[in-house]
Amino acid sequence: MYNYIKALHLIFVITWFAGLFYIPRLFVYQIEAYHKASPEKEILGKQLSLMAKRLWYIITWPSAILATVFAVWLLILIPGWLTQGWMHVKLGFVVLLFAYHLKTHQIFKQLQRNEVKYTSSFMRIWNEGSTIILFSVVFLVILKSAIDWVFGVVGIFVLALLLMLGIKWYKKIRDKNPEA
């Protein structure tokens, strides 16, 4: 039974992250469409809003809920994990993931009301939040020993720095060539 529950947990974690990776990209497109002239603004805005709504409510939210249900089930099956340091750190990242998810939901709701409060550049950076959390959790779960996961988490911050530099570099390329 354990392996089935673990497999289902992993499947829904993957689909949850797929939604979290893609929704900010849709936000970028929605924000950029908002600044276009009519009728392109309305046509793109309506289509992107529908795509975001379907992704968010049909894939991302159900996946988050099911990943959590199966995670709790795993902890019920093996409660000893709750005494291990790596699990405490992992659960901290899970709390951070839910905070990221809820803030993303707030941004989603604003964009569904055609309220643009963020720039497309901000959303490109926001898009990397779930990537950093994913890397952190995977390293924690795989490495488990205290010293290894500390190096893994430090590596995550280095990854975050590299991602930010990559975003700035790509922005410079896009500024020179909008079609890039």
Backbone hydrogen bonds, N-H to C=O, Kabsch-Sander energy under -0.5 kcal/mol:
donor,donor_aa,acceptor,acceptor_aa,energy
5,I,1,M,-2.2
6,K,2,Y,-2.9
7,A,3,N,-2.4
8,L,4,Y,-2.4
9,H,5,I,-2.6
10,L,6,K,-2.7
11,I,7,A,-2.5
12,F,8,L,-2.3
13,V,9,H,-2.2
14,I,10,L,-2.5
15,T,11,I,-2.3
16,W,12,F,-2.1
17,F,13,V,-2.7
18,A,14,I,-2.2
19,G,15,T,-2.0
20,L,16,W,-2.4
21,F,17,F,-2.6
22,Y,18,A,-1.9
23,I,19,G,-2.7
25,R,21,F,-0.5
26,L,22,Y,-2.0
27,F,23,I,-2.1
28,V,24,P,-2.2
29,Y,25,R,-1.9
30,Q,26,L,-2.7
31,I,27,F,-2.9
32,E,28,V,-2.4
33,A,29,Y,-2.4
34,Y,30,Q,-2.1
35,H,31,I,-0.9
36,K,33,A,-1.7
41,K,37,A,-1.9
43,I,39,P,-2.6
44,L,40,E,-2.8
45,G,41,K,-2.2
46,K,42,E,-2.3
47,Q,43,I,-2.0
48,L,44,L,-3.1
49,S,45,G,-2.1
50,L,46,K,-2.0
51,M,47,Q,-2.4
52,A,48,L,-2.5
53,K,49,S,-2.4
54,R,50,L,-2.4
55,L,51,M,-2.4
56,W,52,A,-2.8
57,Y,53,K,-2.5
58,I,54,R,-2.2
59,I,54,R,-0.6
59,I,55,L,-1.4
60,T,55,L,-2.7
61,W,56,W,-2.7
63,S,59,I,-2.0
64,A,60,T,-2.4
65,I,61,W,-2.4
66,L,62,P,-2.7
67,A,63,S,-2.8
68,T,64,A,-1.8
69,V,65,I,-2.4
70,F,66,L,-2.5
71,A,67,A,-1.8
72,V,68,T,-2.6
73,W,69,V,-2.2
74,L,70,F,-2.1
75,L,71,A,-2.2
76,I,72,V,-2.0
77,L,73,W,-2.2
78,I,74,L,-2.3
81,W,78,I,-1.5
82,L,79,P,-1.7
83,T,80,G,-1.8
84,Q,81,W,-1.8
87,M,84,Q,-0.5
88,H,84,Q,-1.5
89,V,85,G,-2.1
90,K,86,W,-2.5
91,L,87,M,-2.9
92,G,88,H,-1.7
93,F,89,V,-2.0
94,V,90,K,-2.2
95,V,91,L,-2.3
96,L,92,G,-2.1
97,L,93,F,-2.5
98,F,94,V,-2.4
99,A,95,V,-2.2
100,Y,96,L,-2.5
101,H,97,L,-2.8
102,L,98,F,-2.8
103,K,99,A,-2.4
104,T,100,Y,-2.5
105,H,101,H,-2.2
106,Q,102,L,-2.0
107,I,103,K,-2.3
108,F,104,T,-2.7
109,K,105,H,-2.7
110,Q,106,Q,-2.1
111,L,107,I,-2.6
112,Q,108,F,-2.2
113,R,109,K,-1.1
113,R,110,Q,-0.7
114,N,111,L,-1.6
115,E,110,Q,-2.9
116,V,114,N,-0.7
117,K,115,E,-0.8
123,M,119,T,-2.0
124,R,120,S,-1.7
125,I,121,S,-1.6
126,W,122,F,-3.1
127,N,123,M,-2.1
128,E,125,I,-1.7
129,G,126,W,-1.9
132,I,128,E,-2.1
133,I,129,G,-2.0
134,L,130,S,-2.6
135,F,131,T,-2.5
136,S,132,I,-2.2
137,V,133,I,-2.6
138,V,134,L,-2.6
139,F,135,F,-2.4
140,L,136,S,-2.3
141,V,137,V,-2.7
142,I,138,V,-2.5
143,L,139,F,-2.8
144,K,139,F,-0.5
144,K,140,L,-1.8
145,S,143,L,-3.5
149,W,145,S,-2.6
150,V,146,A,-1.8
151,F,147,I,-1.9
152,G,148,D,-2.3
153,V,149,W,-2.8
154,V,150,V,-2.5
155,G,151,F,-2.5
156,I,152,G,-1.6
157,F,153,V,-1.8
158,V,154,V,-1.8
159,L,155,G,-2.6
160,A,156,I,-2.8
161,L,157,F,-2.1
162,L,158,V,-2.5
163,L,159,L,-2.8
164,M,160,A,-2.4
165,L,161,L,-2.3
166,G,162,L,-2.5
167,I,163,L,-2.4
168,K,164,M,-2.3
169,W,165,L,-2.5
170,Y,166,G,-2.6
171,K,167,I,-2.3
172,K,168,K,-1.9
173,I,169,W,-1.8
174,R,170,Y,-2.7
175,D,171,K,-2.5
176,K,172,K,-1.6
177,N,173,I,-2.4
180,A,177,N,-2.4
